Amino acid sequence: MSEKLRLAMLGMIPGNGHPWSWSALINGYDTVRMAECPYPVIPTYLATRPNEPMTDAYVTHIWTDDPADAPEVAAAVRIEHIVSAPEDVIGHVDGVIISADDGNDHVRRARPFVEAGLPVFVDKPLATNLEDLRQFSDWVAGGSRILSSSGMRYAPELEQLAGNWRWVAAFTPKSWERYGIHLLEPAARILGLGFENVRLTATGASSVAHITHCSGAILTLTAMDGAAGGAFTFHAHGEKDYRSVTLTDTCTAFRRQLKSVIAWMREGTEPHTFSETQELMAVLIAGVQSRENDGRPVEVAAVLRQLES
């Protein structure tokens, strides 16, 4: 690898502005051009920290699903090379970031780079169907370097939720498949691994997941479009204590996430095991299976066993 890690930022779909935000946190950004970002929340939270590029990596190449997007992002976040096809970055970068968040399309996007032997960071969620999770698991078992996480795993506010809890409830916008992981990864930090079963009910665009945990705790996680306020607020109830914490420091969370990705690519240090990612994806998939079966409970362990079949 080069002295300063060379990264490719690949993919951007509607509703996800990570090529803007992640590239800005790595490369620094032009404040005037960043003001034109179609996701106003991004320049708002970027402004909460000094506009300083990272010293150990930079994004050198970008590709977006809509070719018209790439020049705007590149100009704002100082990316030198725009490629016409994602595979064009092979041989020119040290690592790849798959920055689209469709968990049903990540195998297709990651395959060329896994087969080229590059370390690949995949935006959350890694996979929301069993077949794709099995493919990623096979790749990792064969020695491929693949990492995935939600930035909410690194939220500094989660440190306030250490304790023994009987019930944890939280809300996210968007869908269970796309944003449920933003609640599950913090829940794993709060409670640890050991999710047992999922019962997910849906009404229109909203989904409510009832999840049991090996500690005896119960989680109620809601994903709903069209609801204002309260996103990423966690309510934790114990026998003698209650806390309510909202994850608001997005900039710090993403910066911590990206630093861990860069360290993993450079040094091989895993910020978390792939088996943890497998369990979290199994929870998401169990939720999908439950919803498709009229809200019947689905065992997480049963989903994990299906990976081996």
C-alpha positions in Angstrom: 0.0 0.0 0.0 1.0 3.6 -0.6 2.2 5.7 2.3 -1.1 7.6 2.2 -3.9 5.2 1.6 -5.6 5.7 -1.8 -9.3 5.1 -1.7 -12.1 4.8 -4.3 -15.6 6.0 -3.4 -18.0 3.9 -5.5 -21.8 4.3 -5.8 -24.5 6.8 -4.8 -28.2 6.1 -4.9 -31.2 8.4 -4.0 -31.4 9.1 -0.3 -27.8 8.4 0.5 -25.2 11.2 0.4 -22.1 9.3 1.8 -19.9 10.1 -1.2 -20.4 13.8 -0.1 -20.0 13.3 3.6 -17.4 10.5 3.9 -15.2 12.0 1.2 -15.4 15.4 2.9 -14.3 13.9 6.2 -11.3 12.2 4.6 -10.2 14.8 2.0 -11.5 18.1 3.5 -13.9 20.1 1.3 -14.6 23.4 -0.4 -17.2 25.1 1.8 -18.7 27.1 -1.1 -19.3 24.0 -3.3 -20.4 21.9 -0.3 -23.2 24.4 0.3 -24.7 23.1 -2.9 -24.9 19.5 -1.5 -28.4 18.2 -2.2 -28.5 16.8 1.4 -28.5 20.0 3.6 -27.9 18.0 6.8 -24.4 17.1 5.5 -22.8 20.6 5.4 -24.6 21.4 8.7 -23.0 18.6 10.6 -19.7 18.9 8.8 -19.5 22.5 10.1 -19.5 21.2 13.7 -15.8 20.1 13.2 -12.7 21.8 11.7 -12.4 21.3 8.0 -9.2 19.2 8.1 -8.3 16.3 5.8 -7.1 13.1 7.3 -3.3 12.5 7.2 -3.3 8.8 6.5 -5.7 8.4 3.5 -7.4 10.3 0.7 -10.1 9.6 -1.8 -8.5 9.6 -5.2 -11.3 8.1 -7.4 -15.1 8.4 -7.6 -17.9 6.7 -9.5 -21.6 7.4 -9.0 -24.6 5.6 -10.4 -25.8 8.8 -12.1 -22.7 10.1 -14.0 -24.0 13.7 -13.6 -23.4 13.4 -9.8 -19.7 12.6 -9.8 -18.3 16.0 -11.0 -20.3 17.9 -8.4 -19.1 15.6 -5.6 -15.5 15.6 -6.8 -15.3 19.4 -7.0 -16.7 19.8 -3.5 -14.5 17.2 -1.8 -11.3 17.4 -3.9 -11.4 14.1 -5.7 -9.0 14.1 -8.6 -10.2 11.2 -10.7 -13.7 10.4 -12.0 -14.1 7.0 -13.6 -16.6 5.9 -16.1 -16.9 2.4 -14.6 -16.2 1.2 -11.1 -13.7 -1.5 -12.2 -11.5 1.2 -13.7 -10.1 2.0 -10.2 -8.5 -1.5 -9.9 -4.7 -1.1 -10.0 -4.9 2.6 -8.9 -6.2 2.4 -5.3 -5.4 0.5 -2.1 -9.0 0.0 -1.0 -12.6 0.5 -2.0 -15.6 1.9 -0.3 -18.9 0.8 -1.6 -21.0 3.8 -0.6 -24.5 2.8 -1.8 -26.7 1.5 1.0 -28.9 -1.1 -0.8 -28.3 -4.4 1.0 -29.8 -6.3 -1.9 -27.2 -5.1 -4.3 -23.9 -5.2 -2.5 -22.6 -8.5 -3.8 -22.8 -7.3 -7.4 -21.1 -4.0 -6.5 -18.3 -5.7 -4.4 -17.5 -8.7 -6.5 -14.9 -7.1 -8.9 -12.9 -5.8 -6.0 -13.1 -8.9 -3.9 -11.9 -10.9 -6.8 -9.1 -8.4 -7.4 -7.9 -8.9 -3.8 -8.7 -5.4 -2.6 -10.0 -4.7 0.9 -13.6 -3.6 0.6 -15.7 -1.6 3.0 -19.4 -1.9 2.3 -21.9 0.6 3.5 -24.6 -0.7 5.9 -26.4 -3.0 5.7 -24.0 -5.6 4.2 -26.8 -7.9 3.0 -30.5 -8.1 3.6 -31.1 -11.5 1.9 -29.8 -14.9 2.8 -28.1 -15.6 -0.6 -26.0 -12.5 -0.5 -25.0 -12.9 3.1 -23.9 -16.5 2.3 -21.8 -15.1 -0.6 -20.1 -12.6 1.7 -19.5 -15.3 4.3 -18.0 -17.6 1.7 -15.7 -14.8 0.5 -14.5 -14.0 4.1 -14.0 -17.7 4.9 -11.8 -17.8 1.7 -9.6 -15.0 3.0 -11.2 -12.0 1.4 -11.1 -8.7 3.4 -14.6 -7.3 3.8 -15.9 -5.0 6.4 -19.3 -3.3 7.0 -20.8 -1.2 9.7 -23.3 1.5 10.6 -21.8 4.9 11.6 -24.1 4.7 14.6 -21.9 2.0 16.1 -19.4 4.8 16.8 -21.8 7.3 18.2 -20.2 8.9 21.3 -23.6 9.2 23.0 -23.8 5.4 23.4 -21.3 5.7 26.2 -24.1 7.1 28.3 -26.1 3.9 27.9 -23.9 1.4 29.8 -26.0 -0.6 32.2 -28.3 -3.5 32.7 -31.5 -2.9 30.8 -34.8 -4.8 30.6 -36.3 -2.9 27.7 -34.7 -0.8 24.9 -36.8 1.1 22.4 -35.7 3.3 19.5 -36.9 4.8 16.2 -35.4 5.4 12.8 -36.7 6.9 9.6 -36.8 4.9 6.3 -37.3 1.2 6.0 -36.3 -1.8 8.2 -34.0 -3.2 5.5 -32.2 0.1 4.8 -32.0 1.8 8.3 -32.8 -1.0 10.8 -29.1 -1.6 11.1 -28.7 2.0 12.5 -30.6 0.8 15.5 -29.2 -2.8 15.7 -25.6 -1.8 15.9 -26.1 0.6 18.8 -28.3 -2.1 20.5 -25.4 -4.5 20.1 -23.1 -2.0 21.8 -25.6 -1.5 24.6 -26.5 -5.1 25.3 -23.8 -7.1 23.5 -24.5 -9.9 21.0 -27.0 -12.6 21.6 -30.2 -11.6 19.7 -32.5 -14.6 19.9 -35.7 -14.0 17.9 -37.5 -11.4 15.9 -41.2 -10.7 15.4 -41.7 -7.9 12.8 -45.1 -6.4 12.0 -45.7 -3.9 9.2 -48.4 -1.4 8.5 -47.9 0.6 5.2 -44.4 2.1 5.3 -43.8 1.4 9.0 -42.3 -1.7 10.6 -42.0 -2.5 14.3 -39.5 -5.2 15.3 -39.9 -7.0 18.7 -36.6 -8.7 19.5 -35.6 -10.8 22.5 -32.0 -10.9 23.8 -30.1 -13.6 25.7 -29.8 -11.2 28.6 -33.6 -11.2 29.0 -33.9 -7.7 27.6 -36.6 -6.9 25.0 -36.1 -4.5 22.2 -38.7 -2.6 20.3 -37.3 -1.0 17.2 -39.4 1.1 14.8 -38.6 2.0 11.2 -41.1 4.5 9.8 -41.1 7.0 6.9 -43.0 10.3 7.3 -42.5 10.7 11.1 -40.8 13.8 12.3 -38.4 14.0 15.2 -37.0 11.5 17.6 -34.7 9.7 15.1 -32.0 7.6 16.7 -33.3 8.3 20.2 -32.8 5.3 22.5 -35.0 4.8 25.6 -33.4 2.3 28.0 -35.3 0.9 31.0 -33.9 -1.1 33.9 -35.2 -2.2 37.2 -34.0 1.0 38.9 -32.8 3.2 36.1 -34.0 4.9 33.0 -32.1 6.8 30.3 -33.0 8.5 27.1 -30.2 9.4 24.7 -30.4 10.8 21.1 -27.5 10.1 18.7 -26.8 13.6 17.3 -23.1 13.9 16.9 -23.1 12.4 13.4 -19.8 14.0 12.4 -17.9 12.4 15.2 -19.6 9.0 14.6 -18.7 9.0 10.9 -15.1 10.2 11.5 -14.5 7.4 14.1 -16.0 4.9 11.6 -13.8 6.0 8.8 -10.7 6.0 11.0 -11.4 2.5 11.9 -11.9 1.5 8.3 -8.6 3.1 7.3 -6.8 1.4 10.1 -8.3 -1.9 9.1 -7.3 -1.5 5.5 -3.8 -0.5 6.4 -3.0 -2.7 9.4 -5.5 -5.5 9.2 -6.9 -4.5 12.6 -10.6 -5.6 12.8 -12.8 -3.1 14.6 -15.3 -5.9 15.0 -15.5 -9.5 13.9 -17.3 -10.7 10.8 -19.3 -13.1 12.9 -20.8 -10.0 14.6 -21.8 -8.6 11.2 -23.3 -12.0 10.3 -25.5 -12.0 13.5 -26.7 -8.5 12.9 -27.6 -9.2 9.2 -29.3 -12.4 10.4 -31.5 -10.2 12.7 -32.4 -8.0 9.7 -33.2 -11.1 7.6 -35.2 -12.7 10.4 -37.3 -9.5 10.5 -38.0 -9.7 6.7 -38.9 -13.4 7.1 -41.2 -12.6 10.0 -43.0 -9.8 8.1 -43.5 -12.1 5.1 -45.1 -14.7 7.5 -47.6 -12.4 9.1 -45.4 -11.4 12.0 -44.5 -14.9 13.3 -41.4 -15.0 15.4 -38.2 -16.1 13.6 -35.2 -17.5 15.4 -31.9 -15.7 14.6 -30.0 -18.9 15.1 -32.2 -20.5 12.4 -31.2 -17.9 9.9 -27.5 -18.4 10.8 -27.9 -22.1 10.3 -29.3 -21.5 6.8 -26.0 -19.9 5.9 -24.4 -23.3 6.2 -27.0 -25.2 4.1 
